[in-house]
Amino acid sequence: MDCTNNPSGIQNLIICIPVYNDWESLMVLVENLDLEIGTLDGSVSILIVDDGSTENPPDNLSIVPSHIEKIEIIQLRRNLGHQRAIAMGLSYIYANYECQAVLIMDGDGEDDPKDVHTLVDRCCRRKLRKIIFAKRSKRSDGLIFKLGYISYKIVHYLLTGIKVEVGNFSIIPYQMLTRLMGVSEIWNHYAASVFHARLPLEMVPIPRGERIAGKSRMNYTSLIVHGMSAISVFGETVAVRLLCVVSLLMLFTIGGLFTSVLIRFFTDLAIPGWATNLTGILGIVMLNLLLLAIFSVLMMLNSRDRLSFLPIRDWQYFIEKTITIYD
């Protein structure tokens, strides 16, 4: 079936789910997915990326799927974090599966299986030419997390110029997956790398659901690292913006110092003694900040000559083995 002629279906869809010790939620999610994808046209397979879990994955399912064609688990050699686990899953799919699109979702149930239809439908309506992200229109988190998340969104926007509106829940047409395999930034953050690489994308408002079972494995340290990973993808932009801000502060400081000198030597106006000292101290501080900004820019320029992780080349080094639990 051609998805471009029938906006309700994709011939071959692969669902990629990163998991770390969250097998209880995952099994419920798989059952719910099996119910929801029954109305989708074409075949659907699931690839589970075991991100170095310390708990053993299930040997088999508690139910026999009615609509899922295949369920496979790839086990990573170590815990890499869910963003790099996604990079591993996408690379493995590109090398081993034939499909029209790949759908990425978290394994805890916060990405509702009922919304899979929305992403698939929009992807087909765009003729498989855009990556479709779920735009988070509503979150069900606690007050402290919401305040921290709002603060992070403000910092992210100031440093990168891009608003934080999406997570992992998305669908990637195969032609876009081919292009992602040459994006090294996917090693740090999947969604940020798509924006940074300027791949065609679109966002659909979808509220975030609630966790199926247990507690999140992400602590505050992991969340901060996750946020910094997203910002690091835009390292060049961040360095340039910081340099501009520090340079502007230096101009204000030099202007203040120059004004103080003019008033002191060319007018009869009185200047408090502390004003000159304060201006000098600020000048030294701004100079140090400028030197740090220049150093960060030089580091950034030096990093442009280095190609680190390349998905199409390096993925196989991180995969220990594969397990098929349903076929």
ABEGO torsion letter per residue (X at the ends): XBAAABAABBABBBBBBBBBGAAAAAAAAAAAAAAAAAABBEBBBBBBBBBGBABBBBABBABBBAABABBBBBBBABBAEAAAAAAAAAAAAAAABBBABBBBBBAAGABBAAAAAAAAAAAAAAGGABBBBBBBABBABBAAAAAAAAAAAAAAAAAAGBBBABBABBBBBAAAAAAAAABAAAAABAAAAAAAAGBBBBBBBBBBBBBABEBBABBAAAAAAAAAAAAAAAAAAAAAAAAAAAAAAAAAAAAAAAAAAAAAAABABBBBAAAAAAAAAAAAAAAAAAAAAAAAAAAAAAAAABBBBBAAAAAAAABABBBBABX
